[in-house]
Amino acid sequence: MCGILALISHRRIDAVALAAATAAVSHRGPDDEGYVLFAEGAEPLVLRGGDLAGARAAPDACWHAALAHRRLSIIDLSEGGHQPMCTPDRRCWITYNGELYNYIELREELKSLGFAFASESDTEVILAAYRAWGARCLERFNGMFAFVLLDLEARRVFAARDRFGVKPLYYWVSPEGQIVLASEIKQFTTFPGWRAVLNGQRAYDFLNWGLFDHSDETLFDGVFQLRGGESATFEVSGVAAHGARLPVSRWYELRPTRFDGSFHEAGEEFRRLLTDSVRLRLRADVPVGSCLSGGLDSSSIVCLANRLLREAGIASSQKTFTAGSTTKEFDEREFAEEVVHATGVDAHYVEPDPDRLFELLGRMTWHQDEPFGSTSVYAQWHVFRIAAENGVKVMLDGQGADEQLAGYHAFFAPHFGALLRERRWFALVHELVATRQMHGYPISWGIQQMLNNVLPEPLRQPLRRLAGRATPRANWLDLERLGALARDPYVLTGNAGARSVCAMSLAQLTTSSLPMLLHWEDRNSMAHSVEARVPFLDYRLVEFALGLSDAYKIERGVTKRVLREGMRGVLPEKVRTRVDKIGFATAEESWLRRERPGAFRNAMREAVEAAGGLLRREAAELLEQVIDGRRPFSYLPWRIISFGAWMHRFGVRLSSAK
């Protein structure tokens, strides 16, 4: 896991800005540092460490391209894994972030084709795969990755991101036409011409709807990202206009794999695929630990990893890390301890302190690059902190399971809606009653969810307003000053009105829930120089899960049915059969209403001041209504606070046109 940067320029490269941009992500790669600069008619200049003196000592060379790298050593800890790396003929150069889990199998295949390898690193496998298969090498990769590859002979740049966007890759075109690609947005701030300008539409989507990373745009105007499953190819000599988009194409489309077997057979196949995914993600030359919330997802990973490690005779090295809470309804330690007792892992616990929340807000905001939606990010921050303090450099986590297995209660809406469209009246009534019995939701809640799914947009929004949920226009937000259109992004991304559980899964995996969660986890883990791996996002497993009948995932009020079936005999029964859901949550409602209302008031006041008139005084009143119970608790106050902290931390300004 690493921090990368690539720069393509028709002017001389500013070596000082290049070094500063690489240093800005030293937390992503504290173990090693490297650069290579390219000029017409000259050999590539390879530099070690932070010494760019060589670039300034060659006045006759006009460096027009550069690759930079900060390394977190995980596989092949020797110098053989140093980057940027090149092919033996020095034709292709790469700066790469991520892990190719099937690199051992691919290396053997490439050897049979005549390729030789000088290291044990997966980076060298990617270079050889590109030489063997070109851009279609991506289809053979099972892993998480973001890389920029420079093909000198073809005079072409090839950049790519993994199928689900586990690893980030952003780009920005400077006012001078320099194309910069990087792991984190903060790297762009070191270059001449950088201005932090607000993207009003994306800010609206985040503030009012709690959604970001659902498009190629960011909250910074002119900063874009390759999304999961996308690549970009362009000429080295190409000159782009300031704020322009690169020629991006989609190399991966998520398509379900049809499965016609029984429910029991589906559970067995799911367990087999998940076990193999965990096996691959245990590959490392450093200690591997696991996040353990006590929920189904992380507990399944811990138990499967424990079985694999016991078979290898090294189970004693397994460590888990759990965020607890002094507020009982948010504390899952009783479930985590069931897993600890069953596996004998070395368990570690942390209780996020509300007094440090605002003390760390500026630092977390800097690492996240963009505002974040709830204080669950704060809990996760501490989990990775204690993992690093205990010498663990790789962590397995359960992201992606909820989205593919209908784990969120939002999936009841398309479930009920599909039954209504199919006129399965008896089944619908049975499901509404089961949901009430299982989760305590009144029948009226289920009907509301169903109507929110089936009604046309002109009727759906008034219903949301009556239910006290977000609607396109918010009186606390100055839309005119923001320059944003009042529209529901969940409609545009296919989440609202999804006609089946599978359709909502596709939307959540590609545009809504998962991209945000992966963003937060990447930044939280990398802030502490820890690599996070997500076994549920092995593409073979995701394609299988999406090909299953909706009833295999949600029925009679029970979610994640196929996972529960597959983990029979693997998970402790208390965990396997639990139906409540918390995750890495904090007691934010208790902090806001009872324990630290004054701290939230101060933070809200600072946010309104930092927002430059975008937030009206009604924002502060909104917080007061939540504190005293006149308004239901939601994460909206925190989004406003986080947004203000972000604008302040990055010096974000409104566009001069507004």
Disulfide bonds with the S-S distance in Angstrom:
none
